Amino acid sequence: MTKKIRITKNTVIEKLAEVIDPEVNLSIVDLGLIYQVEVKRNPVTQIIVKMTLTTPGCPLFSYFEEAVVNKIEELKIDKKNIKVEFVFDPPWSIERISKKGRQLLGL
C-alpha cells in the first residue's frame, strides 16, 4: 500500500527546492525566488505559489512556470489546481539568497 503524502507548505517548498535555475545552478528556493506558498483544501487541494524572477524581463519565465507546476504535480496535485503567480514587488535582490546559496555561489 502506498503511503499518502500529507501536502503542507513545507512539502511544497521541498519540491520547489528541486527546481534549479539553469543559469546559476542553484535552486529557486535558495535563490530566494519563492515569496509565498499557500495550500488550500476546499474540497480538493489547491497550491498557490507566489514567486519572482531576478528581473521582470527574465527569458526563463515560462521555463520556471512549467518547472514549478511539474514539481508540484509530483505530489499528485492536478495541474488545474496549481497556480503560479509572478510578482515583482518587492523586487528580488541578492539579499534574498539563502546562506546555503551564498556559500554555493561563493558570495
Residue pairs with C-beta under 8 A, 6 or more apart in sequence:
5 11
5 75
5 76
7 39
7 45
7 47
7 75
7 77
8 39
9 37
9 38
9 39
11 75
12 37
12 39
12 47
12 49
12 72
12 75
13 29
13 34
13 37
15 71
15 72
15 74
15 75
16 27
16 28
16 29
16 34
16 37
16 49
16 68
16 71
16 72
17 27
17 28
17 29
17 30
18 27
18 71
19 27
19 28
19 29
19 64
19 67
19 68
19 71
20 26
20 27
20 28
21 27
21 28
21 31
21 33
21 60
21 64
22 60
22 63
23 60
24 31
24 105
26 97
26 101
26 104
26 105
27 101
28 34
28 51
28 64
28 68
29 98
30 97
30 98
30 100
30 101
30 104
31 54
31 96
31 97
31 98
31 101
32 92
32 95
32 96
32 97
32 98
32 101
33 51
33 52
33 53
33 54
33 64
33 92
33 96
34 49
34 50
34 51
35 50
35 51
35 52
35 87
36 48
36 49
36 50
37 47
37 48
37 49
37 50
38 47
38 48
38 49
38 50
39 45
39 46
39 47
40 46
40 47
40 48
44 78
44 81
45 77
45 81
46 77
46 81
46 82
46 83
47 72
47 77
47 81
47 82
47 83
48 83
48 85
49 68
49 72
49 82
49 83
49 84
49 85
50 85
50 87
51 64
51 68
51 84
51 85
51 86
51 87
52 86
52 87
52 88
52 91
52 92
53 60
53 61
53 64
53 86
53 88
53 92
54 92
55 92
56 88
58 64
61 86
64 84
65 84
65 86
68 82
68 84
69 79
69 82
69 84
72 82
73 79
73 82
94 107
97 105
97 107
